[in-house]
C-alpha cells in the first residue's frame, strides 16, 4: 500500500514526499533526474530523503516503465508533480513539454484507471491564466488564452483530468501553484538566481525593468495544500488555487533578499520576455472553504528561511 509521488527529486516533490513520510505513509518516488537544472541538487534532495522512500529512477513518459511500477507495487493514490518546468524554456524546447507534461500525464491517468486508483492529485500552474487581467485569478475564470507552451500543457492536463474523472470515476484534484519558493528551491527561478548573483558577485537579469508583481507562495504552505487535497479528494474533478493571496512587487523581494544577504545585487534590467505576465494574484476563497487551507507564511518569514538554507547549503 503506497502513495506514488512523481517528480520526487524536484523541489515540490521532495518536500511533499518528506511530509508524507513524517505522516507515516509509504512513498514510492519516481524521477528521471532531468538535466534541466543541476542534477546535484536533485541528488542531494534524494540523499536527504534517504531510505525513507523507495526511489525508482525513470521517465513517466515511458509507459512500460510506469506499468512495471504499478505491477510491482500496490499504489493506492498518486501525487503527480513531475513536469518539465519553466515558461521561458518552453519557447526553446516545446517537444520536451509535449513528452513529459502531456504524454507522461496521460500515462499516469491511464494507469490509474487500469489499476483502480481513485485518488489523484496533480500539479497545474498559475500560468494557465495567461493574459488574464481580472484580479485576483479565480478558478471560475476562463483559461483559454495561454501565452506559453508550458501553460498550454498544464491546461491540457486539467482537461484530461476532467475527462478521466467523468469517464472512470477517478477523483482528480488539480492545484494551480503560484510562484513557489523556499529551501531546496529551483535554481532556475528568480529568487535563487538573485541569491546566486549576490553570492558569486555576478549580475542578475531583471525583466520588464523590475515592474512585476507576483503571488509568491512559501513551500511549506504549498505542501500543506497538497496534503489537504490528498485527504479531501472525494469530489470528482476539482481545481484549486494555491497562492499566498498577497502579491508582492518584484523589487520589494529584491530589497528583502539584499537585506538578508547584507549585500546588494548587480542588476541587469531587460524588457518583458515572451510568455511572461505582469502580475499574478490568487483568489483562494474556494481553497479555504473546501480544503480548510490557508497560507501562513509572510514573504519576510519565507525569504529569511530560504536565505538561511541557501547559506548553509552553499557551504
N, C-alpha and C positions, 0 to 999 in steps of 0.2 A: 504494500500500500504506500504509494509515494506521490508527491507533487512534482510534476515536471516543470522546471524553470529553464526557459530558453534564454540565451544571451547571458548566462550566469557569470561569465568573466567580465561582462560590461559593468558600467557604473551603477545603473539602477538594478540590474540583475544580481550583482554581488550583494548589495545591501538588502535586497528582498530575500535572497537565499539565507543570508545571515540571520535575519529576523525570524524566518520560518523555522530555522533550526533552533533558535532560542525558545520558540514556542513548542518545541518537541516534535515537530514534523520531520518526516523523512523526505529528503530532497534529492532528486536526480537532476543534475545540471548539464546542459548541453551548450557548447560554444565552439565556433570554428577558429577562434583566435585570429580573426582577420587582422591584416597589417595596415588597416585604415589609419590607426594611430598606434603608438608604441606598444608592442606586444609585451614588453617587460612589465608595464603597469598592469596589464591583464593577468600575467603570470603571478605578480605579487598579490593581486586580489585573491587568486585561487589559493596561493600559499597561506593567506590569511584565513581562508575557509578551512584549509587542511583536509582532514578526512571526515569532517562533519557532514559532507555531502558526497554523493557518488558523482564524480565528474566524468563525462564522456565527450571526447573531442570529435567534432564532426559538423557538417553543414546541414542546416534544416531544409535547404533546397534539394537535398539528396533523399528522395523518397524511400529508397531501400534501406538506407542508413537509419532513418527515423522509424521505419517499420520495425526494424530489429529491436529498437529501444522499447517499443510498445509490446513486442513479443516477449521480451526478457524481463519486463517489469509490470507490475500491476499499477498502472497510472490511474489515479482517481480524479485528478484535476490538473489543469495546465495554467501556468502563468507565463504568457508568451511575450517576452521582452526583447527577443533577438530582432535586429533590423540593421540594415545599412543606414547609418545616421548621417546627418549633415545636409542642410539645404543647399549650400554652395557646391559641394562635391557632386550633388545630383545633376548639376548642369554639365559637369565634366564627364561623368561615367554613369549615364542613366541605366545601362544594362545591368549593372550590379544591383540597382534598386529593384528592377523587374525580377531578377533572380531571387534575391534574398527576401525582400519585403512582400512580393506578390506570390511567387511560386512557393516560397518557404511557408508562408501563412496558409496557403491552400493545402499544402501537405499536412500541416498540423490540424486544420479543421477537418479534413477528410479522415485522418487517423483518429481523431476524437469521435467522429461518427461511427467508424468501424469498430472501435473498442468501447463504445458505450460510455464515453467520458461526458458527463453532463455539466461540467463546471469549467468554463474557460474565461480567464481574464487576459486581455491583450492590450498592448500599448498602441495608442493613437498619438496625436500630437496637436498642439495649438496651431500648427502650420496649416491644418485643413481650413482654417478660417480665411486664409488667403488675404485678399484685399478688402475684407470686411471693414466698414467704417462705423458700424454700430457697436458702441461700447456700453457695458462690458460684453464680451463674447458669450453668448448664451447657446446652450445645446439645442435650443429651438431655432437658432438662426440657420438660414440656408448656407451650405458649404459646398457650392458647386462652382467656385471660381478660384481653384488653386493656382498659385503663381510659381510653383516649383514642381519638379518631378517627384521629389520626396513627399510633398504634400499630397500629390495625386495618388501615390501608392498607399498612403495612410487612409485616404478617403475610400479607396478600393477595399482595404482591409475592413473598414466599417460596413460597407455594403455586403461584402462576402459573409461577414459575421451575421448580419441580419438575415441573409438567405439561409444559412445553416441553422440558425435558431428556429426560423419558421418551418423549415423542411423537416428537421430531425429532432426538435425539442431540446436543443442544447442551450443552456443558459450562457449567454455571451455578454461580458461587460467590457466595453471599450473605454479606456482612460486617456483623455486628451491632456498630456503633460505640458506645463508651461515653464519653460526655461529653468531646468533643474540644475542645481549647483550644490557643492558641498565636498567633504572629504572623499578621496578616491575618485574625484570627478574626471571628466573627459578633457584631455589636453587640447582638443580642437575647439573648445568653447571659450568664449571671450574672457571670463574671469581667470581661467587657468593660463591663457595666453598672456594676460596682463601680469599675473604673478611671475611667469617665466621671464617676461621682458624686464621687470624690475630686478629680479634675482640675477639675471645674466647681463644686465646693463645694455639691453638691446631696445629697439623701438617696437611699439605695438601699433598695429593698424586699427584705426577707429573710423568706421564707415558712417556715411551721412553727416560727417563732421561732428559726430557725437550726439546728434539730435535723434536719439532713440529712447523709447520708453518700453520697459519690459516688466512682466509679472514674474519676477524671479521667485522660485519656489525651492525651499531647502529640502535636501534629500530625505531627511527623517520624516518630514510631513508627507512626501510622496509615498514612501514605503508604508506609512500609516494608512494612506488612502488605498493602496494596493491590497493590504491585508483586510481592510474593511470591505472592499469589493469582493475579495475571495470568500469572506464569511457570508456575505449577503447576496451572493449570485444565484438568485432563485426566481428571477422575474423575466425570463425570456431574453430579449436583446435590449440592452441599455447602454447609454453613453453618458459619461460624466466628465466635467472639467476638474482637473487637479491643479489649481493655481493658488497663489498666495492672496489673490484678491486685493493686492496693494501695489499697483505698478510703480516703478521707480525709474527716474531718469538715469540713463547710462552714465552720464558724467558724475552723478551722485555716487554711483557704485565705484567709479574710478577713485573718487575722493576717499571713500571709506577704506578701500584696499590700500591706497597710498598711506593713509594714516596708520593702518595696521602693520604695514611693512616699514614705516618710518622712512620712506623714500619715495620720490616722485618718479613717474614713468616718463620715458621719452615717447611722445605721441606723434603718429603719422596719420594726419587727417585725410580721409578719402571720401569720394562721393558715395551715394547709396549704391549698393550692389544689387544685381539682378536676383530676383527671388526673395529679396528681403522685404520686411514690412516695417512701418514706422513704429507701431505700438501694439502691444498685446495686453489684454486685461480680461481675467477670467470671472465670469458670473458663476459662483459656486453655490447658489441657493439650493439647487436640487441635490447637490452632493451633500450639503449639510443636512437637509431634511430626510433624504432617503438612505444615506450611508452613515449618518451621525458622525461625520468627519469635518474637521476644521483645522486649517493650518495654525501653528502656534509659534513659529519661529520668525522673529523680525529680521530684516535684512542685515542689521548691525550684528545681531547674535550669530546669524548664519555665516556671514563673512568672517567673523572672528574665529569661529570653529574651523572654517575652511583654511584660513591662513595658518592657524596653529598646526593643523595636519600637514599642510604643504611644507612648512619649515622643517618639521620632523622627518617627513618622507624624503626631502631633498638632501638631508644629512646622511 
